[in-house]
Amino acid sequence: MSEGYLTTHVLDTARGVPADGITIALYRVSGNSHKKIAEAVTNDDGRTDSPILPKGEMTAGTYELVFFCGPYLDRHGLGQSDPKFLDQIPIRFGIDDEAAHYHVPLLLSPYGYSTYRGS
């Protein structure tokens, strides 16, 4: 059984607060195929209540987190163009160590975002 796991969180850098209520979907990617394997919503701390990919379920490969940020930005009066500049934000990444903790956060503003491999 794999001991590795995946966590994420979202920080609203425009408002300087954790971003709550953002739906996040996790996909396993193989070539042009995406298989949805998990979905969660951020809490008041901008985190999911549990790892989005818990221990025992991680395998090496390519994954994609999709952050559905449009409704959050609307709720806070940010980035309300039509169409939105940012709505769904995909982050594709690889996992090569099934025993490690991977943390992939999203730093969000209405017109830009960044990510990194955290701890």
N, C-alpha and C positions, 0 to 999 in steps of 0.2 A: 504494500500500500504506500502510495506517495505521501510524503510528509510536507511537500510544498503547498502553498496556497496563494491566492491572488486577492489583493484588496485595492480599493480606490477611494478617492474622495474628490469633491469639487469645492473650490474656493472662488468666490466672486471677488475679483480684484478691483472691479469698478466701485463696489460698495464697501469693500474691506470686511466681508463676512463670509462664513460658510454658506454654501448654496444648498438650500433644502428643497425637497420635492422634485428633484430631477430624476427622471426614469433613465436607467442605464441598462443596456442589453449587452450580453457577452456572447460572441460567436466564435466557433472553431472554424478556421479557414483552411481549405485545401484546394489549391488551384483557384478556380472561379466559383467554388462552392462555399457557401456560408451555412453553418448549422448553429442555430440558436441553442445555447446550453444553459443560460441563466438570465434572469432579469431581477433588478432590485431598484429601490427608490431611496434617494439620499434622505437622511434624517436631519434634525436641527443642527447637527454638527457637520453637515455636508458629507457624511460617511454613510455607508450601508451598514445595517444593523449586524451583519455577519459577513465574512469573506464572500465575495461574489463567486469565487471558485474555492471551495473549502478543501481542507486536507483530505487526501484519498481520491480526489477527482482530477488532479493536475497531471497532465502528460505533456511531454515535449511537443512543440509544434507552433503553429502560427495562430494567433488569436486577434480578435478585434472587439474593442469596447466601443459602443455607440452611445453617446450622451445626447439625450433629447432635451436640448437647452431652450428651444423656442418658447414653450409655455412659461418657463421660469423667467426669461427675459421680458416677456409680455407682462407677467404678473407684477414686475417691479418697474415697469415703464422704461425699459432699456431696449435699444435697438429695434424700434418698431417700424422699420421700413417694410415695404411689400414688393417683392419678396424679401424675407429677412436675410441679412448678410450672413448670420450664423443661426442655424436651426438645429440640425443634427450634426454632431461632431464625431467622426470616426477616428479611432486611434488604433492602428494595426501594430502589433509587436510580436516578438518571438520569445518563447520559453524554451530554454535548453537545459535547465537544471531543475528536475522534478522535486528536489528536496528543498528548494529555496523559497523564501517569501518574496514574491513580486508585488510591488506597490506602484500603481500607475495613476497618479492624480491628474486632475485637470484644473488649470488656472484659467478662469473664464472672465472675459469682458465682452461687451456687445459687439466689438469689432476685431477681436483677436483672442487667441488662446495659446497656452503652452502646456507642455507636459514633460515629464522626466521619469526616470526609474528611481523611486524613493525607497525608503526603508520602513 
